[in-house]
């Protein structure tokens, strides 16, 4: 599947990402070393950018001067987000499980815009089911999006990111904290966190930083179905020391920081943002389901 692109502008003048002052020094020159950092003149691609954390990240990066390409397999919704951001932002239809689609996305961005500075991959899906009962098809579907998709993004983004470029992936609290019925999701996110560290090692000699963010409970379309299970939200919050869910905007601000020159000496990091939930217990969603709806 080749990606299709809705462009607000077709061409633009961009400086060579290999040229100019070193990234750390440039922070002083262009204001990029502040708490969020300035992204003026930089190009960012946000995958899974049509909703939830991805959408919030696209909005935050755009507000800080990045030219954002909002990529999602829902091309219509991605176009709506890009349109809301205004010019010169773009949208693209891309499927992280399809290598031709991912390759075409990054080839196209580089060909049209002449550079690639930051990539945030928030594409992911989950499922719920005991190992003994879950189908191989369902398990593979989660891994294909949440882990193999991360590999394909790293592979093809890594070919185009210039020195000082950044790749940020959205991992999860479940990369380190197991949950009953979450074998596919936990395995995929744990793999994505390790993939982040391997990519950080491999890309470091080219001056590319690779990090991940591991959110806890954040209110998004992905987590909405779980919130309908009676008692589950309360259990989550009881096991979150700060006592509340996070917001997509809070995760987006962390992504902005990791993309900025303020984080120029950070690579191979998996940043926990979960209100302290990693220190306590993960709720058993299947138990809550059984209580609410019976064992059928």
DRENTOR-772621 format. One record per residue (C-alpha): residue in one letter; y, x, z. Coordinates in steps of 0.02 Angstrom, whole numbers, padded with zeros to 5 digits, always signed. Each point is the difference from the previous one (the first is absolute). Layout:
aYXZ;...
***
This chain:
x+00000+00000+00000;x+00164+00079-00056;x+00150-00036+00111;x+00142-00102-00070;x+00177+00040+00051;x+00154-00108+00021;x+00146+00120-00007;x+00177-00034+00056;x+00054+00158-00092;x-00096+00098-00129;x+00082+00169+00016;x+00106+00097+00121;x+00065+00173+00035;x-00106+00088+00132;x+00002+00179+00058;x-00154+00108-00013;x-00099-00025+00163;x-00046+00185-00005;x+00181+00056-00004;x+00136+00014+00130;x+00000+00053+00180;x-00160-00001+00107;x-00042-00168+00075;x+00042+00051+00178;x+00170+00069-00050;x+00035-00148-00113;x-00001-00115+00150;x+00167+00070+00054;x+00069-00007-00176;x-00037-00182-00040;x-00021-00082+00168;x-00189-00009-00018;x-00033+00073+00171;x+00058-00148+00102;x-00112-00115+00100;x-00053-00094-00158;x+00062+00119-00131;x+00092-00031-00161;x-00103-00032-00155;x+00141+00004-00128;x-00065+00054-00169;x-00181-00007+00056;x-00138-00108-00074;x-00128-00087+00110;x-00153-00103-00046;x-00063-00126+00127;x-00175-00068-00032;x-00042-00166+00080;x+00188-00023-00006;x+00001-00187-00034;x-00025-00057+00180;x-00015+00050+00182;x+00025+00181+00048;x+00011+00054-00182;x+00141-00120-00036;x+00095+00051+00156;x-00022+00183-00049;x+00066-00031-00175;x+00152-00087+00074;x+00035+00138+00126;x-00019+00140-00128;x+00114-00091-00121;x+00130-00025+00137;x-00001+00188+00029;x+00032+00046-00180;x-00172+00020-00077;x-00034-00071-00172;x-00155-00103+00040;x-00144-00053-00111;x-00085-00148+00085;x-00183+00004-00054;x-00128-00132+00040;x-00148-00085-00082;x+00103-00160+00015;x+00124+00048-00134;x+00098-00163+00012;x+00035+00022+00185;x+00038+00185-00023;x+00128-00048-00133;x+00081-00123+00120;x+00016+00135+00133;x+00075+00125-00124;x+00119-00132-00066;x+00058-00033+00178;x+00034+00185+00022;x+00106+00000-00158;x+00032+00141-00122;x-00064+00134-00027;x-00161-00052+00088;x-00157-00044-00097;x-00166-00086+00019;x-00172+00043-00066;x-00168-00087-00003;x-00133+00121+00060;x-00175-00013+00074;x-00046+00143+00118;x-00186-00027-00035;x+00025+00037-00186;x+00028+00184-00040;x+00079-00033-00169;x+00123-00119+00083;x+00048+00126+00135;x+00014+00143-00124;x+00105-00105-00117;x+00116-00050+00141;x+00044+00178+00048;x+00001+00066-00178;x+00120-00139-00046;x+00117+00029+00147;x+00008+00186-00038;x+00028-00029-00186;x+00137-00130+00025;x+00092+00068+00151;x-00034+00185-00015;x-00053+00029+00179;x-00103-00065+00145;x+00054+00039+00178;x-00089-00119+00118;x-00153-00113-00004;x-00045-00126+00134;x-00172-00080-00019;x-00016-00158+00103;x-00135-00083-00105;x-00145-00059+00107;x-00118-00145+00038;x-00118-00041+00142;x-00154-00104+00037;x-00092-00065+00152;x-00189+00002+00021;x-00140+00083+00096;x-00083+00149-00084;x-00169-00086-00005;x+00075-00151-00088;x+00134+00072-00114;x-00036+00014-00185;x+00013+00166-00088;x+00121-00081-00122;x+00121-00048+00139;x-00013+00171+00083;x+00034+00089-00164;x+00148-00112-00039;x+00089+00054+00159;x-00042+00184-00026;x+00053-00008-00183;x+00175-00056+00044;x+00030+00082+00168;x-00084+00170-00028;x-00044+00029-00183;x+00170-00071-00046;x+00080+00126+00117;x-00095+00139-00088;x+00057-00058-00172;x+00181-00013+00058;x-00006+00175+00076;x-00083+00070-00156;x+00124-00068-00126;x+00157+00003+00106;x-00042+00179+00045;x+00006+00049-00183;x+00182-00056-00014;x+00080+00028+00170;x+00118+00148-00006;x+00032+00130+00134;x+00065-00090+00152;x-00092-00159-00051;x-00083-00114+00127;x-00153-00112+00004;x-00017-00124+00143;x-00153-00111+00020;x-00021-00151+00112;x-00152+00030+00110;x-00034-00105+00156;x-00033-00003+00185;x-00177-00037-00058;x-00013+00176-00070;x-00026+00057+00179;x-00043-00160+00095;x-00158-00095-00052;x-00009-00188-00006;x-00152-00111-00003;x-00019-00076-00174;x+00119+00126-00079;x-00123+00129-00066;x+00072+00004-00175;x+00182+00004+00053;x-00023+00127+00140;x-00103+00113-00111;x+00124-00009-00143;x+00152+00034+00109;x-00086+00143+00091;x-00040+00074-00169;x+00180-00023-00057;x+00064+00093+00153;x-00115+00147-00037;x+00044-00007-00185;x+00182+00016+00053;x-00037+00162+00091;x-00102+00073-00142;x+00137-00044-00125;x+00129+00079+00116;x-00098+00163-00005;x-00022-00003-00188;x+00177-00051-00046;x+00090+00113+00124;x+00007+00150-00116;x+00102-00107-00120;x+00121-00051+00137;x-00064-00180+00006;x-00018-00084+00170;x-00136-00130+00032;x+00000-00112+00153;x-00062-00170+00057;x+00057-00137+00116;x-00127-00092+00107;x+00074-00167+00055;x-00071-00114+00132;x+00026-00188-00009;x+00142-00037-00121;x+00039-00175-00061;x-00036+00004-00188;x-00097-00103-00128;x-00150+00115+00032;x-00003-00039+00187;x+00048-00184-00015;x-00179-00066-00012;x-00049+00087+00162;x+00150-00077+00088;x-00073-00174-00033;x-00150+00038+00110;x+00037-00077+00171;x+00025+00132+00134;x-00003+00150-00115;x+00186+00036+00001;x+00006-00015+00188;x-00146+00122+00014;x+00087+00124-00115;x+00160-00008+00100;x-00091+00015+00166;x-00071+00164-00066;x+00168+00062-00063;x+00097+00084+00141;x+00169-00046-00076;x-00058-00180-00006;x+00050-00053-00176;x-00046+00014-00182;x+00093+00118-00114;x+00106-00050-00148;x-00013+00059-00181;x+00175+00071+00016;x-00052+00114+00143;x-00139+00074-00106;x+00118+00014-00148;x+00122+00101+00105;x-00141+00121+00041;x-00041+00016-00185;x+00183+00035-00036;x+00000+00138+00130;x-00157+00080-00069;x+00075-00004-00175;x+00162+00078+00058;x+00053+00181+00020;x+00004-00029+00187;x-00191+00007-00008;x-00004+00156-00110;x-00118+00092+00118;x-00123-00143+00024;x-00159-00009-00103;x-00179-00053+00034;x+00061-00118+00136;x-00070-00173+00035;x+00138-00086+00098;x-00057-00133+00123;x+00123-00145+00012;x-00086-00133+00101;x+00094-00031+00162;x-00129+00107+00091;x-00149-00105-00054;x-00103+00155-00042;x-00013+00034+00187;x-00085-00165+00041;x-00134-00114-00073;x-00013-00079-00172;x-00029-00189+00004;x-00167-00071-00056;x+00052-00123-00135;x-00176-00065-00026;x-00009-00051+00182;x+00162-00097-00017;x-00066-00082-00159;x-00160-00053+00088;x+00097-00073+00145;x+00116-00096-00114;x-00119-00062-00133;x-00175+00023+00066;x-00136+00120-00058;x-00024-00084-00169;
***
